[in-house]
Amino acid sequence: MCKPRLNTALIGFKKATTIEAEALTKDATVTEFDAPPCSVTYGYTHNNELIAVEFAQLGAVSEWWIKEK
């Protein structure tokens, strides 16, 4: 069974489209936080500051959260 999508808002982050997130994370460093079966959570940092989180699930569109300004 695959892990369900993130249902809780991340404090200080807002849900974003893939286009918004990819533009923001173009030059960011990627870190894999968690990799349970069928899914993975990535953190994107710039200057040692977390700027985006991506929750990817096998067979589904990624869910993106970006840091609010």
N, C-alpha and C positions, 0 to 999 in steps of 0.2 A: 504494500500500500504506500502511496506517495504522501509526503508531508503536505498539509494544507497550506495555502497561501498565507502571507502575513495578514492578520486581521487587526492588529493593534497599531495605532499611529506611533511613530518613533518621535520622542520628545525632541523638539528643535529642528525637525525635518518635515517636509511636506511631500505628498505623493506627486510624482512627476511623470511626464510622458517619456518614452524612450528617446525621442529627439532632443528634448530639453536636457536629459541626463547625459547623453552621449556628447553633447556640445560642452557641457560643464566638465566632464571627466576625460576629455581628449588627452591631456598631458598628465593625468593623475597616476599615482602608483596604486596597483591593485593588490589586495590581500584577501585570501580566502579565509573566512571566519568559521564556517560550519559547512559540512558536506554530508548530511544524512542521505540515505538512499533516495534517488530520483530528484534531488534538489541540491542547491548550493547557495550560500550567502557570501557575497563579495563586498568588501569595503574599499572605497576609493579615497585616497588621501592626496592632499597637495600641501606642501610645506608642513608636513607632520600634523595636519588638521583633517579630520574626517569630513569629507564634503558630500559623499553620496554612498548609498547602500543599494545593492541590487540583489533581489531574491529571484533566482532562476530555478525553474522547475521543468523537468523533462516533459516535453510535449505541450508546454504552455508559454505564453508571452511573459517576459521578465516583468517583475514589479520593481519599480524604482522609487527611491526616496532621496531627496536632495536637501541639503542644509538650507534653512530659511535665513534670509539676510536680515 
